[in-house]
Amino acid sequence: MSNEQEKVNRWFKKNPWNVPAFHERPHWTRRHFFELVGAGVTGAFLNQRYAKAADITASGVTTKNTAKNVIFILLAGAPSHTDLFDLKDASVNAAPANLHKPATVNGIYFPTGLMPKLANLTGDFAIARSVQAHAVVHTVCQTWVQIGRNPLAALGNIAPNLGSVVAIEKDGQRRPSDIFPTFLALNSSGAVNQGYFSAKYAPFKVNPAAAGIGNTTSPATGGQTRFENRFKLMNSLDGDLRASSNGAPNDFSDYNDFYVDAKQLMYNPTVNQYFGFTTADSQRYGSSATGNAMLVASQILKANLGTRYIQITSGDGWDMHQNIYASNVLPAKAAILDNGLSALIGDLKANGLFDQTLIVMYGEFGRTVGPLTSQAGRDHWAQQFAFFAGGGVKGGTVVGATDSLGRDTVDFGWSQKRYIYPEDIEATIYSAAGIDWTTVRHDDPLGRGFEYVPKTGAFPFYPVHELWG
């Protein structure tokens, strides 16, 4: 272990996390635009205010600024790193000899038996193998990777999703023609919301369906004409109340944002042209929920109608405590990734979007290594991997290395000479998107200053720029 990592470990031991749990504000969904508006009133108790230019400080770091778009894939449940992107030999893993079919492809030791399509794309993605979770509790760590900080710390109570930070930073770049939300969350009903930010920057949560988004037409007699008349009547009654006062956003303006954004999706054939999909395309992506989400993500970015950050949650069953090598467990789940991710990369390339779209994929932690447990599975473990592709990332890059079992990092492989933490991955996403990761917004309701990437007393979190070669 390096001296730098020992210093980090001493700091974490001296400064434990033991404060209250995470607070989430409402988000907007495809079904309940107006119901959600009503729920949004609870956010008023935060007595929030919003940062003006003078309320934002930053160090002025140089970002990579190579990614116009970000796709963040959360492998909920925590996949086994030593069976996937930090593969160890079958003799070490006690795996069936013909399951992984390990081979070195473009310098990467890879399970070609589990993910043959991705094996052919190793020149297109990079892997960080020196990643460590801060804890091994599902709910805590799934939140952690979405907000880039400890959800049990003081500002964890109000912290926004990384996607909401991207949304607020990119808001000034939106065009009048941008009818899609900046932050889209697919198969992510439990995703972290916008924290203390305005509801304008909340994730738009959708479960992909072949027909597209439901409830984009009114069931009332009279159709679109009656809908438009009702909308005008509503505005005549309470439009002034929902309008911002002197340009200063308030809680009622969130109502207005909901209505305006929702109305743009109503009676608009463009919406389901990109949110819907054909059976043939679904089959190309593996005919799975995760594959369909990747398909829709590709189509939404191709539309170029305002979406810049897409979160996909793979709830396919990565928490493999039992019978991990059964045909319906690891092999089946790996096939979902193999089919969906390979098709996503292929379509992004075909559409000229791969080099400007950063794909980041990892779980909340890793799994135990070596021989299986008594239940033929793997339990929770802090060591893990992270996958990166597109957005200027140099394909074939491997950052860091673990020991022969995959138990711990033996080579950190990057400038900071320590583990890569979720906060570092957060900083990496921001840097790729051209966002200064040292930004501090002085508009949080606690008056502490909200740091995009939190600071510690022992060391700075930092982007893994080695991924760019």
C-alpha positions in Angstrom: 0.0 0.0 0.0 1.4 3.4 -1.0 2.2 6.1 1.6 -0.6 8.3 0.0 -3.2 5.6 0.5 -2.1 5.0 4.1 -2.5 8.8 4.7 -6.0 8.6 3.2 -7.0 5.6 5.4 -5.8 7.4 8.5 -8.0 10.4 7.6 -11.1 8.3 7.0 -10.6 6.5 10.4 -10.3 9.8 12.2 -13.3 11.3 10.4 -16.1 8.7 10.5 -19.5 9.4 8.8 -22.4 9.2 11.3 -24.9 11.9 10.5 -28.6 11.7 9.3 -29.8 10.1 6.2 -30.4 11.4 2.7 -33.2 13.7 1.8 -34.8 13.5 -1.6 -37.1 16.1 -3.3 -39.8 15.1 -5.7 -39.1 14.3 -9.4 -41.3 14.4 -12.4 -42.5 11.2 -14.1 -44.3 10.5 -17.3 -47.5 9.6 -15.6 -48.0 12.2 -12.9 -46.9 15.6 -14.2 -49.6 17.4 -12.3 -49.7 15.2 -9.3 -46.0 15.6 -9.0 -46.4 19.4 -9.0 -48.6 19.1 -6.0 -46.0 16.9 -4.3 -43.3 19.5 -5.1 -44.8 21.9 -2.5 -43.0 20.0 0.3 -39.8 21.4 -1.1 -40.8 24.8 0.1 -39.7 24.0 3.6 -36.1 24.0 2.4 -36.5 27.8 2.1 -34.1 27.6 -0.8 -32.5 30.3 -2.9 -30.6 29.9 -6.2 -27.1 30.9 -7.1 -26.3 33.9 -9.2 -23.0 34.2 -10.9 -21.4 35.9 -7.9 -22.5 33.0 -5.7 -20.4 30.5 -7.5 -16.7 30.0 -7.0 -14.3 27.6 -8.7 -10.5 27.1 -9.0 -10.6 27.4 -12.7 -9.1 24.0 -13.5 -8.6 22.7 -17.0 -11.2 20.1 -17.9 -11.1 17.5 -20.6 -14.3 18.8 -22.2 -14.6 16.0 -24.6 -18.1 14.8 -24.0 -21.3 16.5 -25.1 -23.3 13.7 -23.6 -23.0 11.3 -20.6 -24.6 7.8 -20.2 -24.3 6.6 -16.7 -25.1 2.9 -16.1 -25.6 1.7 -12.6 -25.3 -2.1 -12.2 -27.5 -2.2 -9.1 -26.7 -5.1 -6.8 -23.0 -5.0 -7.3 -21.5 -7.3 -9.9 -18.5 -9.6 -9.4 -15.4 -7.8 -10.6 -13.3 -10.9 -10.8 -15.8 -12.6 -13.1 -16.2 -9.7 -15.5 -13.9 -6.7 -16.0 -11.1 -7.8 -13.6 -11.2 -11.4 -14.6 -9.2 -14.0 -12.6 -8.4 -17.6 -13.7 -10.9 -20.3 -13.2 -8.6 -22.1 -10.8 -8.7 -19.0 -8.5 -12.4 -18.4 -9.0 -13.5 -22.0 -8.7 -15.5 -21.4 -11.9 -16.5 -24.0 -14.5 -13.6 -24.4 -16.9 -15.6 -23.6 -20.0 -17.6 -20.7 -18.6 -15.4 -17.6 -18.8 -13.2 -18.7 -21.7 -10.5 -16.2 -20.8 -8.3 -14.7 -23.4 -6.1 -11.6 -23.8 -7.7 -9.3 -26.3 -6.0 -6.0 -27.2 -4.0 -6.5 -24.0 -7.0 -7.0 -21.8 -7.6 -10.3 -20.0 -11.3 -10.8 -20.7 -14.1 -13.4 -20.3 -14.8 -14.0 -24.0 -17.2 -16.8 -23.1 -19.5 -14.5 -21.0 -19.3 -11.4 -23.2 -18.1 -12.4 -26.7 -19.5 -9.2 -28.4 -17.7 -6.9 -26.0 -14.6 -9.0 -26.4 -14.5 -7.8 -30.0 -14.8 -4.2 -28.7 -12.0 -4.1 -26.2 -10.3 -1.4 -28.3 -13.2 0.9 -27.7 -13.4 0.9 -23.9 -11.3 1.4 -20.8 -11.3 -0.3 -17.4 -10.4 1.1 -14.0 -9.4 -1.8 -11.7 -8.2 0.1 -8.7 -11.7 1.3 -7.7 -12.8 1.0 -4.1 -16.2 1.6 -2.5 -16.3 3.4 0.9 -18.9 0.9 2.3 -20.6 -2.4 1.3 -24.3 -1.5 2.0 -26.6 -1.5 -1.1 -28.8 1.5 -0.4 -26.0 3.7 0.9 -23.6 2.9 -1.8 -26.1 3.1 -4.7 -26.9 6.6 -3.5 -23.2 7.4 -3.1 -22.3 6.6 -6.7 -25.3 8.8 -7.9 -24.4 11.9 -5.8 -20.6 11.5 -5.6 -20.5 11.8 -1.8 -21.4 10.2 1.4 -25.2 10.3 1.7 -24.9 10.2 5.5 -22.8 13.3 5.6 -24.2 16.8 6.2 -24.7 17.8 2.6 -25.7 14.3 1.6 -29.2 15.3 2.9 -29.6 17.8 0.1 -27.2 16.6 -2.6 -28.5 16.4 -6.2 -27.9 13.6 -8.6 -24.8 14.0 -10.8 -27.3 14.3 -13.7 -28.9 17.3 -12.0 -25.5 19.0 -11.7 -24.9 18.4 -15.4 -28.5 19.7 -16.1 -28.0 23.0 -14.2 -24.6 23.5 -15.8 -25.9 22.9 -19.3 -29.1 24.9 -18.9 -27.8 27.9 -20.6 -27.0 25.9 -23.7 -30.6 24.7 -24.2 -32.3 25.9 -27.5 -35.9 26.7 -28.0 -36.2 23.5 -30.0 -35.0 21.3 -27.1 -38.2 19.6 -26.0 -36.5 16.7 -24.2 -35.3 17.0 -20.6 -31.6 17.5 -20.0 -31.6 14.7 -17.5 -33.3 11.5 -18.4 -33.4 8.4 -16.1 -34.4 5.1 -17.7 -35.5 2.1 -15.6 -34.5 4.3 -12.6 -37.6 4.9 -10.5 -35.5 4.8 -7.4 -32.8 7.1 -8.8 -31.7 10.0 -6.6 -33.5 13.2 -7.6 -32.4 16.9 -7.8 -31.7 17.4 -4.1 -32.0 21.1 -3.2 -31.9 22.2 -6.8 -35.0 23.5 -8.6 -37.3 20.8 -9.9 -36.3 22.0 -13.4 -33.2 19.9 -13.0 -34.9 16.8 -11.8 -34.5 13.5 -13.7 -37.3 12.6 -16.0 -38.0 9.0 -15.1 -39.3 6.7 -17.8 -39.5 2.9 -18.2 -38.9 2.3 -21.9 -41.8 0.8 -23.8 -42.1 0.0 -27.5 -45.0 2.4 -27.9 -43.0 5.2 -26.3 -44.3 7.5 -23.5 -47.8 7.0 -22.3 -50.3 9.8 -21.4 -49.0 12.2 -24.0 -52.6 12.7 -25.3 -55.7 13.6 -23.3 -58.3 10.9 -22.9 -61.0 13.6 -22.7 -63.5 14.1 -25.5 -62.4 16.8 -27.9 -58.8 15.7 -28.0 -56.0 18.3 -28.6 -58.4 21.2 -29.1 -60.0 20.7 -25.8 -56.7 20.2 -24.1 -55.3 23.5 -25.5 -58.4 25.3 -24.4 -58.1 23.9 -20.9 -54.5 24.9 -20.7 -55.3 28.4 -21.7 -58.0 28.6 -19.1 -55.6 27.3 -16.4 -53.1 30.0 -17.3 -55.7 32.7 -17.1 -56.5 31.6 -13.6 -53.2 31.0 -12.0 -50.5 31.9 -14.6 -49.4 35.1 -12.7 -49.1 33.1 -9.4 -46.7 30.6 -11.1 -44.6 33.2 -12.8 -41.2 34.1 -11.3 -41.1 37.4 -9.4 -38.5 39.8 -10.8 -36.6 37.0 -12.4 -36.0 35.2 -9.1 -37.1 31.6 -9.1 -39.4 30.5 -6.4 -41.3 27.3 -5.5 -44.3 28.3 -7.5 -42.1 28.7 -10.6 -41.4 25.0 -10.3 -45.1 24.5 -11.1 -44.7 26.5 -14.2 -41.7 24.5 -15.3 -43.6 21.3 -14.9 -46.5 22.5 -17.0 -44.4 24.0 -19.7 -42.0 21.0 -20.0 -44.9 18.6 -19.9 -46.9 20.5 -22.5 -44.0 20.2 -25.0 -44.3 16.5 -24.9 -48.1 16.4 -25.4 -49.4 15.8 -28.9 -45.9 15.7 -30.3 -45.1 12.8 -32.7 -41.4 13.5 -32.3 -41.6 12.2 -28.7 -42.6 8.6 -29.4 -40.5 8.5 -32.5 -37.5 8.5 -30.3 -38.8 7.1 -27.0 -40.5 4.1 -28.8 -38.8 1.3 -30.6 -39.4 -1.6 -33.0 -39.2 -5.3 -32.1 -36.3 -5.7 -34.5 -34.3 -3.0 -32.7 -35.1 -4.4 -29.3 -33.8 -7.8 -30.5 -30.6 -6.2 -31.6 -30.1 -5.0 -28.0 -31.0 -8.4 -26.5 -34.8 -8.0 -25.9 -34.2 -7.0 -22.2 -35.3 -4.1 -20.1 -31.7 -2.9 -19.8 -31.1 -3.4 -23.5 -34.3 -1.4 -24.3 -33.0 1.4 -22.1 -29.7 1.5 -23.9 -31.6 1.5 -27.2 -33.8 4.5 -26.2 -30.7 6.3 -24.8 -29.1 5.9 -28.3 -32.2 7.2 -30.0 -32.6 10.2 -27.6 -29.1 11.3 -28.2 -29.5 10.9 -31.9 -32.5 13.2 -31.8 -30.4 16.0 -30.3 -33.3 17.6 -28.6 -31.8 18.7 -25.3 -30.9 15.5 -23.3 -27.3 15.5 -22.2 -27.2 13.1 -19.2 -28.9 9.7 -19.2 -28.9 7.4 -16.2 -29.8 3.7 -16.8 -30.3 1.4 -13.9 -29.6 -2.3 -14.6 -31.8 -4.0 -12.0 -31.1 -7.4 -13.6 -30.0 -9.2 -10.4 -26.3 -8.5 -9.8 -26.5 -9.3 -6.0 -25.3 -12.9 -6.5 -25.1 -14.5 -3.1 -26.2 -17.9 -4.4 -25.4 -20.1 -7.3 -23.5 -17.5 -9.2 -22.4 -19.8 -12.0 -25.9 -21.2 -12.7 -27.0 -20.6 -16.2 -29.7 -18.1 -15.2 -27.5 -16.1 -12.9 -24.1 -14.7 -14.0 -24.1 -16.1 -17.6 -27.6 -14.7 -18.2 -26.9 -11.3 -16.7 -23.5 -11.0 -18.5 -25.4 -11.7 -21.8 -27.7 -8.8 -21.1 -24.7 -6.4 -20.8 -23.0 -8.0 -23.8 -25.9 -7.6 -26.1 -27.0 -4.2 -25.0 -23.7 -2.4 -24.5 -22.2 -3.7 -27.7 -25.2 -2.5 -29.7 -25.2 0.8 -27.9 -21.5 1.4 -28.8 -22.2 0.3 -32.3 -25.1 2.6 -32.8 -23.3 5.6 -31.2 -20.5 5.0 -33.7 -22.9 4.7 -36.6 -24.6 8.0 -35.6 -21.3 9.8 -35.1 -21.9 10.2 -31.4 -19.5 7.8 -29.8 -16.6 10.3 -29.5 -18.8 12.9 -27.9 -20.7 10.6 -25.5 -19.0 9.3 -22.3 -20.3 6.0 -21.1 -19.6 5.2 -17.4 -20.7 1.9 -15.9 -20.2 0.4 -12.5 -21.9 -1.0 -9.4 -22.1 0.2 -5.9 -19.2 -2.2 -4.8 -17.7 -5.5 -5.8 -18.0 -9.1 -4.5 -15.9 -11.5 -2.6 -13.1 -13.2 -4.4 -11.5 -16.7 -4.7 -13.5 -19.8 -3.8 -17.3 -19.4 -3.6 -19.3 -19.2 -0.4 -21.1 -22.2 1.1 -24.1 -21.1 -1.0 -22.1 -21.1 -4.2 -22.2 -17.3 -4.4 -20.2 -14.2 -3.7 -20.8 -11.7 -0.9 -20.1 -8.0 -0.6 -16.6 -6.6 -1.1 -15.2 -3.1 -1.4 -12.8 -3.7 -4.4 -14.5 -3.2 -7.7 -14.2 -2.1 -11.4 -15.5 0.8 -13.4 -16.0 0.8 -17.2 -15.5 3.8 -19.5 -16.1 4.2 -23.2 -16.5 7.0 -25.7 -16.1 10.7 -25.0 -12.5 10.7 -26.0 -11.5 7.9 -23.6 -8.6 5.9 -25.1 -9.9 2.4 -25.8 -7.8 -0.5 -24.5 -6.7 1.4 -21.5 -6.5 -0.4 -18.1 -6.0 1.8 -15.0 -4.7 -0.1 -12.0 -4.3 -3.8 -11.1 -5.3 -6.1 -8.3 -3.6 -9.1 -6.7 -4.0 -12.6 -8.1 -7.3 -13.0 -6.3 -8.7 -9.6 -7.0 -8.9 -9.0 -3.2 -7.0 -5.6 -3.2 -5.2 -3.2 -5.5 -1.5 -3.7 -5.9 -1.0 -1.0 -8.6 -3.2 2.1 -8.4 -2.2 3.1 -11.9 -2.9 6.8 -11.7 -1.5 10.2 -10.6 -3.0 10.2 -7.2 -1.3 7.0 -6.1 -4.4 5.7 -4.2 -7.7 4.0 -4.7 -10.2 5.5 -7.2 -13.3 6.4 -5.2 -16.8 7.3 -6.4 -15.9 11.0 -5.9 -13.0 10.6 -8.3 -15.4 9.1 -10.9 -17.8 12.0 -10.3 -14.9 14.4 -11.0 -14.0 12.4 -14.1 -17.6 12.8 -15.4 -17.6 16.5 -14.8 -14.2 17.0 -16.4 -15.3 15.1 -19.5 -18.4 17.2 -19.7 -16.4 20.4 -19.4 -17.6 21.2 -15.9 -15.2 22.5 -13.3 -15.2 19.9 -10.6 -13.9 22.4 -8.0 -17.1 24.5 -8.3 -18.8 25.5 -5.1 -22.3 26.9 -5.1 -23.2 29.2 -2.3 -27.0 28.7 -2.6 -27.6 25.6 -0.5 -30.2 25.9 2.3 -27.7 24.9 5.0 -25.4 27.8 4.1 -22.3 25.6 4.0 -21.6 25.9 0.3 -22.3 23.0 -2.0 -19.1 21.5 -3.5 -19.7 19.7 -6.8 -17.0 17.3 -5.7 -16.6 17.2 -1.9 -13.3 18.1 -0.3 -11.6 16.2 2.5 -8.8 17.3 4.8 -6.4 14.6 3.7 -6.4 14.8 -0.1 -8.3 16.1 -3.1 -10.6 14.0 -5.2 -9.5 14.2 -8.8 -10.5 13.1 -12.3 -8.9 9.9 -13.7 -7.5 11.7 -16.7 -5.3 8.6 -17.4 -8.4 7.2 -19.1 -7.7 9.6 -22.0 -4.2 8.1 -22.5 
